[in-house]
Amino acid sequence: MTKSAITVLAIAVVLAISVTAVEALHLRRVAASNKSLSAHAASAAKQDNQADASDDGTVDTIRFASNAMPMPPFLVNDLAGGMVSTADLHGKVVIVNFWATWCPPCREEIPEMIELANRYKGRLEIIGVSMDDSPAEDVAQFAHEIGINYPVVMGSNSIDEEYGGVPALPTSYIVNRDARVVQKHVGLYPVEVYDSEIRALLGLPVQAKIETFQDTGQIFLKNASLATELPGVDLKGLTSDQKREVLKRMNSQNCTCGCNLTIAQCRINDESCSTSKALAQKIVSEVRSNAPQAAPAASPTPAATVRQ
């Protein structure tokens, strides 16, 4: 084999290894995303703030936050060069949809978002926030090929932090016409759920019952301080003062799993986290053991002897 042929072969091998490594990294990211998504979707299914939908897609109950917080503002350019300002969205129902091109559930959800954007054109604004590490040009090409008909912006740390961190994809925030975030959906949901919520927020007739719930971290983790119960934390047997002390400590101490959240926020954000669960149990045990013990009953005073 000639020297030039050996060189070409070596280059081909290096390229093949590089491509394989990139593909493996991509697959690991997808697998991690799906694992995280599964955990959060399972957690969401247990929460009572989500809509009730039957197997046929019929929605029986819609739930909106009674203490809905204002939509975090941002002013950014979309991939088409247009300006997206939250100040211009007042009066419309808004879905802020965090997604990525490499996320299979996101790809499955996009046609539903396209359908909703067409169905409620002029009254609904969907904003796709791409969490891709790929160049904006690649995301724009993907959006064009798949037919996305709503503005897509590139995600940033500031947007992610404003929404309290987005641990799984897709995640959608539902905003009413007063620019307040009334619901959050993590994972895939039937299009009928979104349709019913949009109709209710637009004042259109819906068959579902509308209920409210207090956001104690289900939408914005900063509201975890309002929670009186936390997933997987047994507060039974504690007095009211002890419960307050436990919740105070869980909202002031950080979890050590690497999530950069408080223990309370981590319990709400990921019920499967064994680290926050162990830390929570430790706090409960400490507070319970530090409870003042009841004073022993006093011994009866001996009767005095009358001196003769």
QUIQUI-V585697 format. One record per residue. N is the residue number from 1. RES is the residue in three letters. SS is DSSP state (helix for helix, strand for strand, loop for the rest). Layout:
n,res,ss
N,RES,SS
N,RES,SS
This chain:
n,res,ss
1,MET,loop
2,THR,loop
3,LYS,helix
4,SER,helix
5,ALA,helix
6,ILE,helix
7,THR,helix
8,VAL,helix
9,LEU,helix
10,ALA,helix
11,ILE,helix
12,ALA,helix
13,VAL,helix
14,VAL,helix
15,LEU,helix
16,ALA,helix
17,ILE,helix
18,SER,helix
19,VAL,helix
20,THR,helix
21,ALA,helix
22,VAL,helix
23,GLU,helix
24,ALA,helix
25,LEU,helix
26,HIS,helix
27,LEU,helix
28,ARG,helix
29,ARG,helix
30,VAL,helix
31,ALA,helix
32,ALA,helix
33,SER,helix
34,ASN,helix
35,LYS,helix
36,SER,helix
37,LEU,helix
38,SER,helix
39,ALA,helix
40,HIS,helix
41,ALA,helix
42,ALA,helix
43,SER,helix
44,ALA,helix
45,ALA,helix
46,LYS,helix
47,GLN,loop
48,ASP,loop
49,ASN,loop
50,GLN,loop
51,ALA,loop
52,ASP,strand
53,ALA,strand
54,SER,loop
55,ASP,loop
56,ASP,loop
57,GLY,loop
58,THR,loop
59,VAL,strand
60,ASP,strand
61,THR,strand
62,ILE,strand
63,ARG,strand
64,PHE,strand
65,ALA,strand
66,SER,loop
67,ASN,loop
68,ALA,loop
69,MET,strand
70,PRO,strand
71,MET,loop
72,PRO,loop
73,PRO,loop
74,PHE,loop
75,LEU,strand
76,VAL,strand
77,ASN,strand
78,ASP,loop
79,LEU,loop
80,ALA,loop
81,GLY,loop
82,GLY,loop
83,MET,strand
84,VAL,strand
85,SER,strand
86,THR,helix
87,ALA,helix
88,ASP,helix
89,LEU,helix
90,HIS,loop
91,GLY,loop
92,LYS,loop
93,VAL,strand
94,VAL,strand
95,ILE,strand
96,VAL,strand
97,ASN,strand
98,PHE,strand
99,TRP,strand
100,ALA,loop
101,THR,loop
102,TRP,loop
103,CYS,loop
104,PRO,helix
105,PRO,helix
106,CYS,helix
107,ARG,helix
108,GLU,helix
109,GLU,helix
110,ILE,helix
111,PRO,helix
112,GLU,helix
113,MET,helix
114,ILE,helix
115,GLU,helix
116,LEU,helix
117,ALA,helix
118,ASN,helix
119,ARG,helix
120,TYR,loop
121,LYS,strand
122,GLY,loop
123,ARG,loop
124,LEU,strand
125,GLU,strand
126,ILE,strand
127,ILE,strand
128,GLY,strand
129,VAL,strand
130,SER,strand
131,MET,loop
132,ASP,loop
133,ASP,loop
134,SER,loop
135,PRO,loop
136,ALA,helix
137,GLU,helix
138,ASP,helix
139,VAL,helix
140,ALA,helix
141,GLN,helix
142,PHE,helix
143,ALA,helix
144,HIS,helix
145,GLU,helix
146,ILE,helix
147,GLY,loop
148,ILE,loop
149,ASN,loop
150,TYR,loop
151,PRO,loop
152,VAL,strand
153,VAL,strand
154,MET,strand
155,GLY,loop
156,SER,loop
157,ASN,helix
158,SER,helix
159,ILE,helix
160,ASP,helix
161,GLU,helix
162,GLU,helix
163,TYR,loop
164,GLY,loop
165,GLY,loop
166,VAL,loop
167,PRO,loop
168,ALA,loop
169,LEU,loop
170,PRO,loop
171,THR,strand
172,SER,strand
173,TYR,strand
174,ILE,strand
175,VAL,strand
176,ASN,loop
177,ARG,loop
178,ASP,loop
179,ALA,loop
180,ARG,strand
181,VAL,strand
182,VAL,strand
183,GLN,strand
184,LYS,strand
185,HIS,strand
186,VAL,strand
187,GLY,loop
188,LEU,loop
189,TYR,loop
190,PRO,loop
191,VAL,helix
192,GLU,helix
193,VAL,helix
194,TYR,helix
195,ASP,helix
196,SER,helix
197,GLU,helix
198,ILE,helix
199,ARG,helix
200,ALA,helix
201,LEU,helix
202,LEU,helix
203,GLY,loop
204,LEU,loop
205,PRO,loop
206,VAL,loop
207,GLN,loop
208,ALA,loop
209,LYS,strand
210,ILE,strand
211,GLU,strand
212,THR,strand
213,PHE,strand
214,GLN,loop
215,ASP,loop
216,THR,loop
217,GLY,loop
218,GLN,loop
219,ILE,loop
220,PHE,loop
221,LEU,helix
222,LYS,helix
223,ASN,helix
224,ALA,helix
225,SER,helix
226,LEU,helix
227,ALA,loop
228,THR,loop
229,GLU,loop
230,LEU,loop
231,PRO,loop
232,GLY,loop
233,VAL,loop
234,ASP,loop
235,LEU,loop
236,LYS,loop
237,GLY,loop
238,LEU,loop
239,THR,loop
240,SER,helix
241,ASP,helix
242,GLN,helix
243,LYS,helix
244,ARG,helix
245,GLU,helix
246,VAL,helix
247,LEU,helix
248,LYS,helix
249,ARG,helix
250,MET,helix
251,ASN,helix
252,SER,helix
253,GLN,loop
254,ASN,strand
255,CYS,loop
256,THR,loop
257,CYS,loop
258,GLY,loop
259,CYS,loop
260,ASN,loop
261,LEU,loop
262,THR,strand
263,ILE,helix
264,ALA,helix
265,GLN,helix
266,CYS,helix
267,ARG,helix
268,ILE,helix
269,ASN,helix
270,ASP,loop
271,GLU,loop
272,SER,loop
273,CYS,loop
274,SER,helix
275,THR,helix
276,SER,helix
277,LYS,helix
278,ALA,helix
279,LEU,helix
280,ALA,helix
281,GLN,helix
282,LYS,helix
283,ILE,helix
284,VAL,helix
285,SER,helix
286,GLU,helix
287,VAL,helix
288,ARG,helix
289,SER,helix
290,ASN,loop
291,ALA,loop
292,PRO,loop
293,GLN,loop
294,ALA,loop
295,ALA,loop
296,PRO,loop
297,ALA,loop
298,ALA,loop
299,SER,loop
300,PRO,loop
301,THR,loop
302,PRO,loop
303,ALA,loop
304,ALA,loop
305,THR,loop
306,VAL,loop
307,ARG,loop
308,GLN,loop
